[in-house]
Amino acid sequence: MERRKDNKGRVLKEGESQRKDGSYQYRYSDRSGKRHYIYSVDLKDLRSRETSIQKARTLYGLSLIHISE
């Protein structure tokens, strides 16, 4: 299976995608199934924000479900 890549050839992780305007988005669902989106112009910034979501998940017991395409 071929991995998804952005327009610069970088491999995108599960839940990440690149928008038509060149910015990035991270998409996930909470425990109730509601989808949430995080947007960033920079992939590095987006991934640091993803990490903070994952930390909140472990600290506060939030259940997040990644949505892959």
RAQUI-V474098 format. One record per backbone hydrogen bond with DSSP energy under -1.0 kcal/mol. NH is the residue of the N-H (numbers start at 0). CO is the residue of the C=O. Records with the same first field share a line. If there is no record, write none. Layout:
NH = CO, CO
This chain:
5 = 9
8 = 5
11 = 3
15 = 12
16 = 24
18 = 22
21 = 18
23 = 39
24 = 16
25 = 37
26 = 14
27 = 35
28 = 64
29 = 33
32 = 29
35 = 27
37 = 25
39 = 23
45 = 41
46 = 42
47 = 43
48 = 44
49 = 45
50 = 46
51 = 47
52 = 48
53 = 49
54 = 50
55 = 51
56 = 52
57 = 53
58 = 54
59 = 55
64 = 28
